[in-house]
C-alpha cells in the first residue's frame, strides 16, 4: 500500500536527481507523473526543494560534498546498493521500493512545510498539469531498427491508468562496476560472482513485469492456437500466434517505459479470443513478437538475470537470434557465437569474452524470453572452453583487422 | 596469397551477392555480368557469369578479397576455384524464390567441405516481400543438416546488415575474438 497522502491542495515537491542515468530519471519521472499525480516534479538543481543522490555513481561522494556546501539547508535522500555514510540524510537501499521513497519524500515535505521553506513561485521543469508527454517516452526509444518508425507515429494521449496498488521496484540500478573500463577503454578484470548480500541486485523476476505477462499470453496463444487478449494497466494488447505478431494500441515507447514497473497479477487479465476475432483494423500497430519481446526483456532486465538463474550452469542457444533486426546488445554477436558453439556458463562467458557481466545478463534475459536458452548438465568429459582447440588462432590477427575495417566505416 | 585472403559470397540468382559485395567493398566491385538470356531474365536484366569481385584494404597492407560466385548452377565449376584459400562463406538466400529451402540445401551440399573447414553465415533477403519461410523454419532445416550457424534477415543494400553478417561469421570462427581499440 502507498502511504496515505493528504488530498488537500499542496504544492508539488521539486526534486533534483544527481548522479542518475537517464533511464533512472525517466522511470522516476514516469512514476511521479502517473502514480503520484505530479505531487513530485523533477526540477533543475537551482530550483529544487530536495535532492536525491545515486551514491553508486562515479564521484558520488564528491558531488554530495559539493552539493552540501552549495545547498546546506536542502534535504537529501541517498540511494545505493549498499549501506553508505549518510550523515543524517535519508537513505534508501536499491532497488528502491515506491512506498519507502514516498514515505521519505512525505517526511521531508512535512519538515519543509513546517519550516515554510517551499518556495511558491520558483520555476520547475514542467508545471503541474502540463505534462503531455513524459520525457521517458522520447528518451527511451532506440533509433535502431524498427524503433525508428515509432518516432514517426502520430502523437498519442499520455494518460495512463496504472494500478492504484502499484508496488514495484522502480530503479533497480545495476552496480556499474565497469564504468571506469568503459570510459578509459581499458578492460578490467571481470567482476566475480557477487556475494549473497548483493546478489539480489543482479536478479529480477520477469513474472512481475509486463514482460512476464506477455510471455504468459504468448504461451497461451501458442497452446490454444488462438489470438489472446492481454488487459492490464495499459491499453489493449493482442497476441497473434498464427503470424507470430503482437498488436498494441499504445505506443511502443510507452510500453517499453512501463517495463520497469512491477504489476500485480490481479490487475492483469489474459483471455483467449473467439476464433477469428482480430484486432481493430484502425488504430494500434502490429510488429513481430520476437522483436517486441526481445526489446522488452532487455529494458526490463537492465543488466540483470531472472531469479533462479544458475550463474555456473552451462547453457547454449538453440539457434542464433536474428541479430540484424533485434535491438542490439553490446557484444551480442560475440555472446551468440560463443553460446552456439559450446555450452558455457554465464560466469565462464564473462571470463572468456572479458566483458562486463551486465551485457551477458542482458543478452541472457532477452534470449531466455524468446525461449532460445537451453540448460545443460555438465558432464565430466565436457570440452571446457579453455581447453578447446581453436583451429582459427592463426587467423585471429586477420579477423581483428577485418572487424576493425568493417567498423571503421559503420 | 600470403597477405591476401578471400571471403566468398554465394547464393542463387537474385539473392543480392553483387549488392552485398558492393556494400562493403572499398572499391566499386568488378562484375562479369552479361545480359541474361535464360530464365534469369525473368528476375533481372543482367546476371553474373563468372564472378563478382571487391576488396577491403586492411591495416598492415593486407587485403581481403570479396568474391561472389555466379548464381547459375551451370557455372558451379567456378566454385571450387573461388573457395580455395577462403576464410569463410556468406550464403545469401532469396525468400521470394519458389523453394528457398531447396536452394539452401543445394548450396550447403555444394560447399559442404569448405563450410566444414571454415564457417558459414546465412543472410535471407527479400523478407519484406515474402515473410515465409520464417527464420525459425530455416533453423529447423539447418538443424537437420547438423548446422547451427548465424542466420539473419538481410537487406543486401544496407551496409549495416552485411557488416553484421560478416561479423557474425568472424565471431563464429573465433568467439573470443576481440576488436582492437
Interface residues (C-beta under 8 A of the other chain):
Chain A: X185 X243 X244 X317 X318 X319 X320 X322 X323 X324 X325 X333 X334 X336 X337 X338 X340 X341 X352 X353 X354 X390 X392 X393 X395 X396 X398 X399 X400 X401 X402 X403 X404 X405 X406 X407 X409 X410
Chain B: X5 X24 X56 X57 X58 X59 X60 X62 X64 X87 X123 X131 X134 X135 X136 X139 X142 X143 X148 X149 X150 X151 X152 X153 X154 X159 X160 X161 X163 X164 X165 X166 X167 X168 X170 X171 X172 X173 X174 X175 X176 X177 X178 X179 X180 X181
